[in-house]
Amino acid sequence: MLDARHRRWVIVLTSIGSFMAAIDTLVVSTAIPTIRGDLHASLPQVEWTVNAYNLSLAVLLVPAAVLGDRLGRARSYAAGIALFALASIGCALADGPGLLIAMRAIQGAGGALVLTLGLALLTSAFPAERRGEAVGLYSAVTGIAVACGPLVGGLVVGGLDWQWIFWVNAPIGLVAVPLVLRYVPEARVPDSTLDLPGVLLLAAGCFSLVWALVRSTTEGWGSGEVVGTVVAGAALLAGFVAWERYAARPLIPGRLLARRGFVAGNVAAFLTLASLFSAVFFYGQLLQFAFGDSALEAGLRLMAWTGTFIVVAPIAGNLADRIGERPLLVVGLAVQGLAMLWFAATVTAGGDYLDALGPFVVGGVGVSMAVPCGQSAVVAAVEDRDVGTASGVNATMRELGGVFGVALTVAVFGAHGGYASPEDFVDGFVPAMVTAATLSLAGALAGLALPARRRAPVTAGTSAAAASMAS
């Protein structure tokens, strides 16, 4: 077991990686209007600057874990930080939307290594009786990154240029990589294997469906391209399901699908993040484009929404231990959905921040109740031997939910509005928010299928669930 000094280094270095990856999920939200103008990006291109990162991260989480097991977790974690930092430099140097999208996808690959292996390194460095404390610190850093992401984006865009939201990762990576290689102990699991056909089928199927949603905005749902990619995506995902039934080491073992809590929790998590990421994509743009706020003002005002994660999520996690996840998840998603409907019913072009404050706070409280409960419900539904797999599947489902939520609501936005004027933006924003609210309410219905009360908490599983908020 490591001494106290090395354990402190492990906490610091894994938290740094988590902070980098988590903040880049949200920091772009307040910079979207500026990026769109500077790079002359279309709506689909703007959408891909978000979804390229999240889709790459989602499908590579499980492969990243296997790669770290085979090649060494510390070495692979350091490589992930380096890749993330280099891709960030590429994002900063991008002179067009195509290059920015490509670099964001590479960032997602680095983020998958960082998030998956950072948690594994942290939990293995501490004895079981101290892992909760260590993961609590790790999760606190992640929560701060999530809460402050829009504000950091606003500060950077308002005081410098949007490229600096990516430049700041370069010195962090330069310092962190050698420290990881020196102070973080190496660990390997040489017999770890990867269901490569399953990964490829899942990635190709998800990409095809997201592509169809994105292209439907410009080509229409009846076009041969959109119809063809929908059919191809559905066929690939059907192939994934068929393959998983016979694979020797499937990504999702069949015994987990027989557990109601595992299935219901993952469906609810998918829909939770689908609605949440939709709001992430549109809220900052609304404040700037329709309300006339600067990037800094938008970042500050979004803190009323994101700041609820720091306050509410820990309380919800503790309360779930006493009353179970189901009531908190169901109520939380219902509250978020109703807050989105409230926002859609009252928003106007040129509106005042007070028009948004109520939906921000109420919706933030709701989703902050739901996120930790969805994660813990999944890992509490499985045996100890399956905790790692369940946590990885849950992280993947949450990221995929975010990708599909953004793709769907942007398609709705493009069908009803655009960027021609603040009024045109609101015309698209309202049905997009109604769609996001529908996703949230559907998640609440899925949550009703969870067991009424959770079984005794699993230390490692609970820790994994808490830390997986980074993704």
C-alpha positions in Angstrom: 0.0 0.0 0.0 1.2 3.5 -0.8 2.4 5.9 1.8 0.5 9.1 2.7 2.6 11.3 0.4 2.1 9.2 -2.7 -1.7 8.9 -2.0 -1.9 12.7 -1.8 -0.2 12.9 -5.2 -2.7 10.3 -6.6 -5.7 12.4 -5.4 -4.2 15.6 -6.8 -3.2 14.2 -10.2 -6.4 12.2 -10.8 -8.5 15.2 -9.8 -6.6 17.4 -12.3 -7.4 15.0 -15.1 -11.1 14.9 -14.0 -11.2 18.7 -13.8 -9.8 19.0 -17.4 -12.2 16.5 -18.9 -15.3 17.7 -17.0 -14.9 21.4 -17.5 -14.4 21.0 -21.3 -17.9 19.4 -21.5 -19.5 22.7 -20.3 -16.9 25.4 -21.0 -17.8 25.5 -24.7 -21.5 26.3 -23.8 -20.9 30.0 -23.3 -18.5 30.2 -26.3 -20.8 28.7 -28.9 -22.1 32.0 -30.2 -18.6 33.4 -30.6 -17.2 30.2 -32.2 -20.1 30.2 -34.6 -19.5 33.7 -35.7 -15.7 33.5 -35.9 -15.6 30.3 -37.8 -18.7 31.0 -39.9 -20.1 27.6 -38.7 -23.6 26.3 -39.6 -26.0 25.0 -37.0 -25.0 21.3 -37.7 -21.3 22.2 -37.4 -21.9 24.0 -34.1 -23.7 21.0 -32.9 -20.8 18.7 -33.8 -18.4 20.8 -31.8 -20.3 19.5 -28.8 -21.3 16.0 -30.0 -17.9 15.0 -31.5 -16.4 15.2 -28.0 -19.3 13.5 -26.2 -19.7 10.7 -28.8 -16.0 9.9 -28.9 -15.9 9.9 -25.1 -19.0 7.6 -24.8 -17.9 4.8 -27.2 -14.3 4.8 -25.9 -14.8 4.6 -22.2 -14.8 0.8 -22.0 -12.0 0.3 -24.6 -9.9 2.9 -22.5 -10.3 0.7 -19.4 -9.2 -2.4 -21.2 -6.2 -0.5 -22.8 -5.1 0.7 -19.4 -5.4 -2.8 -17.9 -3.2 -4.2 -20.7 -0.6 -1.5 -21.1 -0.5 -0.1 -17.6 -3.1 2.3 -16.0 -0.7 5.0 -15.0 1.1 5.1 -18.3 -2.2 5.1 -20.2 -3.6 7.8 -17.9 -0.6 10.0 -18.6 -1.0 9.3 -22.3 -4.7 10.4 -22.0 -3.7 13.7 -20.4 -1.1 14.3 -23.1 -3.6 13.4 -25.9 -6.2 15.7 -24.4 -3.7 18.6 -24.1 -2.4 18.1 -27.7 -6.0 18.0 -29.0 -6.8 21.2 -27.1 -3.9 22.9 -28.9 -5.4 21.7 -32.1 -8.8 23.1 -31.1 -7.2 26.5 -30.4 -5.4 26.6 -33.7 -8.4 25.5 -35.7 -9.2 27.9 -38.5 -12.4 26.3 -39.6 -15.3 24.2 -38.1 -14.1 20.9 -39.7 -10.7 21.0 -37.9 -12.3 22.0 -34.6 -14.7 19.1 -34.8 -11.9 16.6 -35.6 -9.9 17.9 -32.6 -12.9 17.7 -30.3 -13.3 14.1 -31.3 -9.6 13.4 -30.4 -10.2 15.3 -27.1 -12.9 12.9 -26.3 -10.6 9.9 -26.8 -8.1 11.5 -24.4 -11.0 12.2 -22.0 -12.1 8.6 -22.0 -8.6 7.5 -20.9 -8.4 10.2 -18.2 -11.8 9.6 -16.7 -11.9 5.8 -16.8 -8.3 5.2 -15.6 -8.2 8.1 -13.1 -11.0 6.6 -11.0 -9.3 3.1 -11.2 -6.0 4.5 -10.1 -7.6 6.4 -7.3 -9.6 3.5 -5.8 -6.6 1.1 -6.1 -4.3 3.5 -4.2 -6.5 3.6 -1.0 -7.6 0.8 1.3 -11.4 0.1 1.2 -12.1 2.0 4.5 -10.6 5.2 3.0 -11.9 5.1 -0.6 -15.1 7.0 0.2 -13.1 10.0 1.5 -10.8 9.9 -1.5 -13.5 9.6 -4.1 -15.5 12.4 -2.2 -12.6 14.8 -2.8 -12.3 13.7 -6.4 -16.0 14.2 -7.0 -15.9 17.6 -5.3 -13.4 18.7 -7.8 -15.5 17.4 -10.6 -18.6 19.1 -9.3 -16.7 22.4 -9.1 -15.7 21.9 -12.8 -19.2 21.2 -13.8 -20.6 24.2 -11.9 -17.9 26.6 -13.1 -17.6 25.5 -16.7 -19.9 28.2 -18.2 -18.4 30.9 -16.0 -14.9 30.0 -17.0 -16.0 30.0 -20.6 -17.5 33.4 -20.2 -14.5 34.8 -18.4 -12.1 33.6 -21.1 -14.3 34.7 -24.1 -15.0 38.0 -22.5 -11.5 38.8 -21.5 -9.4 37.1 -24.2 -10.5 35.0 -27.2 -12.5 31.8 -27.4 -9.3 29.9 -28.3 -8.0 30.3 -24.7 -10.6 27.9 -23.4 -8.5 25.3 -25.1 -5.0 26.8 -24.7 -5.3 26.6 -20.9 -5.1 22.8 -21.1 -1.7 22.8 -22.6 0.4 23.9 -19.5 -1.7 21.7 -17.3 -0.8 18.6 -19.4 2.8 19.7 -19.6 3.1 19.7 -15.8 0.8 16.7 -15.0 2.2 14.1 -17.4 5.7 13.8 -15.8 4.3 13.9 -12.3 1.9 11.1 -13.1 4.7 8.9 -14.4 6.8 9.7 -11.3 4.3 9.5 -8.5 1.4 7.3 -9.6 2.1 3.6 -9.2 1.6 1.3 -12.2 -1.0 -1.4 -12.3 -1.9 -3.9 -15.0 -4.5 -6.6 -15.6 -2.9 -8.6 -18.4 -5.9 -11.0 -19.0 -8.3 -8.1 -19.6 -10.0 -8.4 -23.0 -12.1 -6.2 -25.2 -15.2 -7.0 -27.2 -13.9 -5.1 -30.3 -16.8 -6.1 -32.7 -19.3 -5.0 -30.0 -17.5 -1.6 -29.7 -17.4 -1.1 -33.5 -21.1 -2.0 -33.9 -22.2 0.3 -31.1 -20.0 3.2 -32.3 -21.1 2.9 -35.9 -24.8 2.5 -35.0 -24.8 5.5 -32.7 -22.9 7.6 -35.2 -25.3 6.8 -38.0 -28.4 7.8 -36.0 -26.8 11.0 -34.8 -25.7 11.8 -38.4 -29.3 11.3 -39.5 -30.6 13.7 -36.8 -28.0 16.3 -37.7 -28.6 16.1 -41.5 -32.4 16.1 -41.1 -32.2 19.9 -40.3 -30.9 20.7 -43.8 -31.9 17.7 -46.0 -35.3 16.8 -44.5 -36.5 13.5 -43.0 -37.6 12.2 -46.4 -34.2 12.5 -48.1 -32.4 9.3 -49.2 -29.4 10.2 -47.0 -31.4 10.6 -43.8 -33.5 7.6 -44.4 -30.5 5.5 -45.4 -28.5 6.4 -42.3 -31.5 5.8 -40.0 -31.9 2.3 -41.5 -28.1 1.7 -41.3 -28.0 2.8 -37.7 -30.9 0.7 -36.6 -29.4 -2.4 -38.4 -26.0 -1.8 -36.8 -27.5 -1.5 -33.3 -29.6 -4.6 -33.9 -26.4 -6.3 -34.9 -24.8 -5.2 -31.7 -27.6 -6.7 -29.7 -27.3 -10.0 -31.6 -23.6 -10.1 -31.2 -23.7 -9.4 -27.5 -25.8 -12.6 -27.0 -23.0 -14.8 -28.3 -19.8 -12.9 -27.6 -17.4 -14.6 -25.2 -16.7 -11.3 -23.3 -19.6 -9.0 -24.2 -19.6 -5.3 -23.3 -22.9 -5.9 -21.5 -23.2 -9.3 -19.9 -26.6 -10.9 -20.3 -27.0 -11.5 -16.5 -27.1 -7.7 -16.0 -29.9 -7.2 -18.4 -32.0 -9.5 -16.2 -31.8 -7.0 -13.3 -34.6 -4.5 -13.3 -32.6 -1.9 -11.4 -29.7 -2.1 -13.9 -32.0 -1.7 -17.0 -34.3 1.0 -15.5 -31.4 2.9 -14.0 -29.5 3.1 -17.3 -32.6 4.1 -19.3 -33.3 6.8 -16.8 -29.7 7.9 -16.9 -29.7 8.1 -20.7 -32.8 10.3 -20.7 -31.5 12.4 -17.8 -28.4 13.4 -19.7 -30.3 13.7 -22.9 -32.4 16.5 -21.4 -29.6 18.0 -19.4 -27.1 18.3 -22.3 -29.9 19.9 -24.4 -30.2 22.6 -21.9 -26.4 23.0 -21.8 -26.4 23.5 -25.5 -29.2 26.1 -25.6 -29.2 28.1 -22.3 -26.0 30.0 -22.9 -26.9 30.8 -26.4 -30.3 32.1 -25.3 -28.8 34.5 -22.8 -26.4 35.9 -25.4 -28.4 35.8 -28.6 -32.0 36.5 -27.4 -31.4 38.4 -24.2 -28.3 40.4 -25.3 -25.9 39.3 -22.5 -22.2 39.2 -23.0 -20.3 35.9 -22.7 -19.2 36.8 -19.2 -22.7 37.9 -18.1 -24.1 34.6 -19.5 -21.5 32.6 -17.6 -22.2 34.3 -14.3 -25.9 33.9 -14.7 -25.7 30.2 -15.6 -24.2 29.7 -12.2 -27.7 29.9 -10.7 -28.4 26.7 -12.7 -25.0 24.8 -12.5 -24.3 25.8 -8.9 -27.2 23.6 -7.7 -25.0 20.5 -8.4 -22.6 21.4 -5.6 -25.4 21.9 -3.1 -28.1 19.4 -4.0 -26.3 16.4 -5.4 -24.5 15.4 -2.1 -27.7 15.8 -0.1 -29.6 13.6 -2.6 -26.9 11.0 -2.5 -27.1 10.8 1.3 -30.8 10.8 1.3 -31.0 7.9 -1.2 -29.2 5.7 1.3 -32.2 6.0 3.6 -35.2 6.1 1.3 -34.0 4.6 -1.9 -33.2 6.2 -5.3 -36.6 5.8 -7.0 -38.5 8.7 -5.3 -35.6 11.1 -5.7 -34.9 10.2 -9.3 -38.6 10.3 -10.3 -39.3 13.6 -8.5 -36.0 15.2 -9.7 -36.7 14.4 -13.4 -40.3 15.5 -13.1 -39.2 18.8 -11.6 -36.6 19.4 -14.3 -39.2 18.6 -17.0 -41.8 21.0 -15.5 -39.1 23.7 -15.2 -38.3 23.4 -18.9 -42.0 23.6 -19.8 -42.2 26.7 -17.6 -39.3 28.2 -19.4 -40.7 27.4 -22.8 -44.1 29.0 -21.9 -42.6 32.2 -20.6 -39.5 33.0 -22.7 -39.5 35.9 -25.1 -36.9 37.6 -27.3 -35.2 40.4 -25.5 -36.5 39.0 -22.2 -35.0 39.7 -18.8 -32.7 37.4 -16.7 -35.4 37.2 -14.1 -37.5 35.3 -16.7 -34.9 32.6 -16.7 -33.9 32.6 -13.0 -36.8 30.6 -11.8 -36.5 27.8 -14.4 -32.8 27.7 -13.9 -32.9 27.2 -10.2 -35.9 24.8 -10.1 -34.6 22.8 -13.0 -31.1 22.7 -11.6 -32.4 21.4 -8.2 -34.4 18.7 -10.1 -31.6 17.3 -12.2 -29.1 17.6 -9.3 -31.4 15.2 -7.4 -31.6 12.8 -10.3 -28.0 12.4 -11.5 -26.4 10.8 -8.4 -29.5 8.6 -7.8 -29.5 7.2 -11.3 -25.8 6.3 -11.0 -26.1 4.7 -7.6 -29.2 2.8 -8.6 -27.3 1.0 -11.4 -24.3 -0.1 -9.4 -26.5 -1.1 -6.4 -28.5 -3.4 -8.6 -25.5 -5.7 -9.4 -23.2 -8.0 -7.5 -19.8 -6.9 -6.4 -18.0 -8.6 -9.3 -20.1 -6.6 -11.8 -19.7 -3.2 -10.2 -16.9 -2.1 -12.6 -18.8 -3.2 -15.7 -22.0 -1.7 -14.5 -20.3 1.6 -13.8 -18.7 1.6 -17.3 -22.0 0.8 -19.0 -23.7 3.6 -17.0 -21.1 6.1 -18.0 -21.4 5.1 -21.6 -25.2 5.4 -21.5 -25.1 8.8 -20.0 -22.7 10.1 -22.6 -24.8 8.6 -25.4 -27.9 10.2 -23.9 -26.2 13.6 -24.0 -25.2 13.1 -27.7 -28.7 12.0 -28.8 -30.4 14.7 -26.7 -28.4 17.5 -28.4 -28.9 15.9 -31.8 -32.7 15.6 -31.3 -33.3 19.1 -29.9 -31.1 20.8 -32.4 -33.0 19.1 -35.2 -36.3 20.4 -33.6 -34.7 23.9 -33.2 -33.6 24.0 -36.8 -37.1 22.9 -38.1 -38.8 25.8 -36.3 -36.2 28.6 -35.9 -32.6 29.7 -36.3 -30.2 32.6 -35.9 -31.8 35.2 -38.2 -33.0 37.3 -35.3 -33.6 36.9 -31.5 -37.3 36.2 -32.3 -36.2 33.5 -34.8 -34.0 31.9 -32.1 -36.8 31.9 -29.6 -39.1 30.3 -32.2 -36.7 27.4 -32.3 -35.9 27.4 -28.6 -39.4 26.9 -27.4 -40.1 23.5 -29.2 -36.5 22.4 -28.4 -37.2 22.9 -24.7 -40.6 21.1 -25.0 -38.7 18.2 -26.5 -36.0 18.3 -23.7 -38.8 18.4 -21.1 -40.4 15.3 -22.8 -37.1 13.5 -22.5 -36.9 14.4 -18.8 -40.5 13.3 -18.0 -39.8 10.0 -19.9 -36.8 9.5 -17.7 -39.1 10.0 -14.6 -41.4 7.2 -16.0 -38.4 4.9 -16.5 -37.4 5.6 -12.9 -40.7 4.2 -11.7 -39.4 0.8 -12.7 -36.6 1.0 -10.2 -36.9 -1.2 -7.0 -38.6 0.6 -4.2 -35.5 0.5 -2.0 -31.9 -0.2 -2.7 -29.9 -3.0 -1.2 -27.0 -2.3 1.2 -24.6 0.1 -0.5 -21.5 -1.4 -2.1 -18.5 0.7 -1.1 -16.6 0.4 -4.4 -19.7 0.7 -6.5 -20.9 3.8 -4.7 -17.5 5.4 -5.1 -17.5 4.6 -8.7 -20.9 6.1 -9.2 -20.0 9.2 -7.4 -16.8 9.7 -9.4 -18.4 9.0 -12.7 -20.0 12.4 -12.7 -16.8 13.5 -14.3 -18.0 12.1 -17.6 
